[in-house]
Amino acid sequence: TTANIGVVGLAVMGSNLARNLASREGNTVAVYNRTYARTEQLLSEHDDLGFVGAETIDDFVASLSTPRTAIIMVQAGAGTDAVIGQLADRFEPGDIVVDGGNANFLDTIRRERELRERGLNFVGTGISGGEEGALKGPSIMPGGSAEAWETLGPILRSIAAVAPDGEPCVTHVGTDGAGHFVKMVHNGIEYADMQLIAEAYDLLRRVGGRSTPELVEVFRSWNEGDLQSYLIEITAEVLSQTDAATGEPLVDVILDEAGSKGTGVWTVQNALGLGIPVSGIGEAVFARAVSSKPEQRAAVRASARERPSSPQVPETFADDVRAALYASKVVAYAQGFDLIVAGAKEYGWDIDLGAIAKIWRAGCIIRARFLDRIVDAYAGEPGLATLLADPYFADAVAAGQEAWRRVVATAATAGVPAPGFSSALAYYDSLASERLPASLIQGQRDFFGAHTYKRVDREGVFHTLWSDDRREIETEPSTH
Ligand code: NBP
């Protein structure tokens, strides 16, 4: 038997993706896993799906029709490199190796170059949506060559999630590491989105005095409006869960130390290198880190003199929090899209921002009604300077601005941390300010390091002779 597509790595993600592929018309799927027992299990549990099971990598490669196309779903890092090596040694020019794991895009750039030198296609692809997405339809973010996309595109389109308008959630993001870069930013935005929702929950609970059952209703109602999203939906689900052992809401017995698998950190590291202020994602990564410092938390809790008492808030506080959440979310997405723009410039990718918003509308963790607005924004103005300048978002943020400020002020007064809300507001106010104190910083830099400055009133680069007679000199002649 010959298979048109193969999957290597049959842990939860790989076996679900293989089942998804095999259930689509026209696909015959070869499957291989290092430990054969996993392959046997998949074959025996799903013998109706017509899998071609391979016990060895040689059998696997022999079962694929050309151009051979294999999707790797193994542990990121060394495991992925090992499998790429095994396939590359057996594949022929024109064949396609696909890595669907959570690779670092810099590894993907390196692997693509190495395989291209051997005449092989390498496609690093982001796959979002967890286990369920892999099985029922993920959002797929492939990089790699246009040649590989010709073969792979129809296969990926057949298994991707379908957006409300019927379009499959996959697009050829760009060459080499573009897909994994965009997946990385997706995960960073996911961190920010989750942090903002968590802050909303905390403020409504600690300042608004809402009980957990009341909060379930709040989030359910928010999920009916412009905040409608998978993350808001599962927030209500998590809050509605009662712990069997104690009878308490489960959320109250879960230890409040948040973990992470590192893609948020990658996003921030790369953003720092590219000079893009993804403060929303950064605050989210830092908030998880702070939560996971129990000794410091205990020490400061013990030594903090007097905790502020919560101010009285009106019944409308929940509406204010909703507005703050929406505006902060716009900021987080604006920053994430800025990072994609900067990455594309740095690494030479041609990325269609509207197409990215489109493929995030279903299948992935950040799927949301909101993304339709981002699609519209880039359709209206592909070269938008920032999402915050799009007329729709500019109006939406302006309309919620007063509420946003009240929430940030109330959080500070009440002593409830809201790093996401407050840093998003600071970012917005920075962009909106006529003058920033960066002028003073330039003056300081010139004072201690002769770093020079520009002037508002004429061209050129200037330095003040601070330790001499404080005369100003022009260090580079003006270009005019
Ligand atoms: P794991 O990340 O747990 O990896 C287990 C798989 O890797 C098994 O098939 C294992 O084979 C194989 N493997 C390892 Br480990 N080292 C290997 C090696 N040197 N050679 C060959 N195979 C090796 O699996 P997963 O949770 O299904 O995730 C797969 C990929 O998908 C990862 O990159 C992950 O980051 C990514 N991803 C996961 C999710 C999610 O929600 N879990 C979502 C999106 C993406 P064995 O059976 O022989 O040990």
Residues whose N, C-alpha, C, O or C-beta is under 5 A from the ligand:
A	BS01	NBP	G9 L10 A11 V12 M13 G14 R34 T35 R38 M73 V74 Q75 A76 A78 G79 A82 V83 G100 G101 N102 I127 G130 E131
